[in-house]
Amino acid sequence: MNKHFEDAKYYLKRAGETAKAGISEELEPLKKRVDDLVDREQADPEPGRFDEVRAELEALQQRAEGETREAIADARERIDAYRSERDDA
C-alpha cells in the first residue's frame, strides 16, 4: 500500500512540474509585453516627490556641514583665547 502512495506522490509532483512549465510557456509572451511596457515607462521618469525629498535632504546636509564648520571654528577660537589668557597669567 505504501508503494502506491509513493507512486501517486511522484506522479503528482511530475504533473505539477509539467503544469508549471506549460503555464510559464503560455504566459511568456504576456510577460515579455509587460516587461517591455515597464521598461518603456522607466526610460524617462518624471521628477516626483522622491526627487524633491532628495534635494531637500542634500540642502539640509549642506547646511548642517556649514553649521558644523562654523561651530568648530568658533570652538577653536575659544580654545585659543583660553590658552592665550592662561599663558598670560
N, C-alpha and C positions, 0 to 999 in steps of 0.2 A: 504494500500500500504506500509506503514511504517513497518508493521509486516513482510512483505515479505523480505524487506531489512535486518531486524534484523535476520530472519531465514537464509538468504543467508550468512550473515556475520558469524553467528555461525557455519554453515556447512563448510565454507571456512577455518575458524580457526581450526576446527577439522580435516579437510583434511590436512592442513599444519602440524599440530602436528603429525598426523599419518604418513605423508610422512617423516618427520624429524626422527621419531622413526625407520621407515623402512630403511632409508639411514644409520642411525647410526648402526643398526643391521648388515646391509650388509657390512659396512666398518670396523667393529670391528676386523676381522682377519687381515686386512691390517694395521690397526692402531697398533695392537699388534706386527706385524712383524717390523714395523718402530720403535716402542719403543724398541724392542729387539736389533735392529741394532744400534740405537743411544746409548743405554746403553753399548753395547759392545765396541763402539768407544770411549766412555768416560771412560772406565775402566782403560786404561793406556795411557793417553795423552802424546804426545811428548812435550818436552820443546820448547816453542816458543818465540816469541817476547815479550809476556806478562811477562814471567818469567825473561827475560833479563832486561826489564824495571823495574820490581820489585826489582831485585838485584841491579841495578843502583841506584834506589831510596833509598834502605837501606844503600848503601855505602855513598850516599850524606848525608843522615840523620846522620850517624855516624860521618862523617867529620864535619858537622855543629855542632853537640853536642860537639865534641872535641874543635873546634874553640871557641865555646861559653864558655866552661870551661876555656880555656886559657885567653879569654878576661876578664872573671870575676876575675880570679886570678890576672891578670895584674892590673885591676881596684882596687882590694883590696890592692895590694902593693902600688899603687899610693896614695890611701887614707891614708894608714898607714904612708907613708913617709910624706905626707902633715901634718897629725896630729902631727907627731913627730917634724917636723920643727916648727909648730905653738906653740907646748908646750915648745920648747927650747927657743923661742924668748921672 
